[in-house]
Each structure stands twice: as structure tokens, then as C-alpha cells.
């Protein structure tokens, strides 16, 4: 489960992560693209039936003194009233790029250190490669993102 919170208007969103459709490797690539300022950057998380797409794009609007990036999360949802699946925006937030990266990386790093249980994360779809380092999330390249973040902060 990935919880996203924003202080403005008390907005929040929960995205359910699936070990069947592991989103972490794509998330790392997405964070690296943001760190390299290769925007817009996006990736989809399959919630085993529904999806959420995280989109980061440059922001230069009215509040650009306080924010230079916009995080938008689109996806599908069940509309009970219309009895159909609809698509729309679930979450919209603006922040400094460094702030967004720092928070994502900090919380991912914390989760890996404190809560990640490799035995509880289904890796059966990679049984043909049991020694593949990508089968264990502990091998996520968090340090690579931190280095890119530091480099981005130093260059402006």
C-alpha cells in the first residue's frame, strides 16, 4: 500500500501495491527521470484490476515561487451511481522537485529498512531466475536516486 498525503485541503490517496505486478522497479526509473529533470515522467501501478498513473510534470504557474513540479495521479474507479468504470484525476499536488524526490525516497528507504519482508513479497513469477538480484526489493537503487538528487541540487 502506498499512501500519498498533501497538507493542502487535507487531500489523501491510497494506492494498493501488488506483488504480482511489482511497481517498484518502474517507480525507481520514474524517480530517476524526475531527478534528471526529464519531465514529464509517468508510470502506471496495476492494483490488480484497477490502475493509477503517477505523472510528474513541470509547473510554472501562479504558485511557481513555491512549486516547480506538479504530481498528478490519474486512474480508473468504480462509479456506483452510474454503475460503470470511469477515469479521472484522483490526486493533484504541487511541490518543489527536490521536496517531492526527498519525500518519496525517504519513505521508500524507510519502508525497505523497517517494513519490507522479502518472504512476504511474492516472487513466484521469477522462479526461473531464483538468483536474479531484481527478485529482492532490497536491491532497489535508492543510493543512485540520492546521488542524482544531490547532483541536481548542486547544479541548481
ABEGO torsion letter per residue (X at the ends): XBBBBBABGGBBBBBBBBAABBAAAAAAAAAAAAAAGBOBBBBBBBAGGBBBBBBBBBBABAAAAABABBBBBBEBBBBAAAGBBBBBBABBBBBBAAAAAAAAAAAAAAAAAAABBAAABBAAAAAABAABAAABAAABBAAAAAAAAAAAAAAX
